[in-house]
Amino acid sequence: MIKLTDGDKFEAARSLTQDLTFQAAEEEFARRGVAFGEGQMRTLGMVGADGLYTNLGLLLSDQCAHSVKIAVFNGGKTRPGSLYAAGTP
């Protein structure tokens, strides 16, 4: 309850893990013909003003340890790792 009202945003907080890679994200951006580099990471909020990765960066990284359940109309699947990898068949 306190966390809901304190103004902090989980995804904007500094990630405790800073040794991150983004191979799945790079592949997805390339597949869609969109540039993906330091500037895009900052714009998306994956890197904070201090130059460190945020929790959003962690969630989108190859090192994401959280399981994500993606609902599909006729079922669902749970896959660990990058949200980009979890969203692909």
C-alpha positions as CSV (number, residue, x, y, z in Angstrom):
1,M,0.0,0.0,0.0
2,I,2.8,2.5,0.9
3,K,4.6,1.6,-2.3
4,L,1.6,2.6,-4.4
5,T,1.5,6.1,-2.9
6,D,5.2,7.0,-2.5
7,G,5.6,8.2,-6.1
8,D,8.4,5.8,-7.0
9,K,8.1,3.8,-10.2
10,F,9.6,0.3,-10.2
11,E,10.7,0.5,-13.8
12,A,12.5,3.8,-13.3
13,A,14.5,2.7,-10.3
14,R,18.1,1.7,-10.7
15,S,18.6,-2.0,-11.4
16,L,20.7,-3.9,-8.8
17,T,22.0,-5.9,-11.8
18,Q,24.1,-3.8,-14.2
19,D,25.8,-6.5,-16.2
20,L,23.1,-6.7,-18.9
21,T,22.9,-7.6,-22.5
22,F,20.2,-7.0,-25.0
23,Q,20.6,-9.5,-27.8
24,A,16.8,-10.3,-28.0
25,A,15.9,-6.6,-28.0
26,E,18.5,-5.9,-30.7
27,E,17.2,-8.6,-32.9
28,E,13.6,-7.5,-32.5
29,F,14.4,-3.8,-33.3
30,A,16.5,-4.9,-36.3
31,R,13.6,-7.1,-37.5
32,R,11.4,-4.1,-37.4
33,G,14.0,-1.8,-39.0
34,V,14.3,0.4,-35.9
35,A,17.6,1.7,-34.6
36,F,18.6,0.4,-31.1
37,G,21.5,1.9,-29.2
38,E,22.4,4.0,-26.2
39,G,20.2,6.9,-27.4
40,Q,17.1,4.7,-27.8
41,M,17.8,3.0,-24.4
42,R,17.8,6.4,-22.7
43,T,14.6,7.5,-24.5
44,L,12.8,4.3,-23.6
45,G,13.9,4.7,-20.0
46,M,16.1,1.6,-20.0
47,V,19.1,3.7,-18.9
48,G,18.7,6.5,-16.3
49,A,20.2,10.0,-16.2
50,D,23.1,8.6,-14.2
51,G,24.0,6.2,-17.1
52,L,23.0,3.1,-15.1
53,Y,20.4,0.5,-16.2
54,T,16.9,0.8,-14.7
55,N,14.6,-2.0,-13.8
56,L,12.9,-1.5,-17.1
57,G,16.3,-2.2,-18.7
58,L,16.5,-5.4,-16.6
59,L,13.1,-6.5,-17.7
60,L,14.0,-6.0,-21.3
61,S,17.5,-7.6,-21.0
62,D,18.6,-11.1,-21.7
63,Q,19.3,-11.5,-18.0
64,C,15.7,-11.0,-16.9
65,A,15.0,-13.6,-14.2
66,H,11.3,-12.8,-13.9
67,S,8.8,-15.2,-15.6
68,V,6.3,-13.5,-17.8
69,K,2.9,-14.9,-18.6
70,I,1.6,-13.7,-22.0
71,A,-2.1,-14.3,-22.4
72,V,-3.4,-15.4,-25.7
73,F,-7.1,-15.7,-26.5
74,N,-6.9,-19.5,-26.7
75,G,-4.4,-20.1,-24.0
76,G,-1.1,-18.7,-22.8
77,K,2.6,-19.5,-22.2
78,T,5.1,-18.7,-19.6
79,R,8.7,-18.0,-20.6
80,P,11.7,-16.8,-18.6
81,G,14.1,-14.2,-20.0
82,S,13.8,-11.0,-22.0
83,L,10.3,-9.7,-22.6
84,Y,11.2,-9.6,-26.2
85,A,12.0,-13.3,-26.2
86,A,8.8,-14.1,-24.3
87,G,6.7,-12.4,-26.9
88,T,8.0,-14.4,-29.8
89,P,6.7,-17.8,-30.8
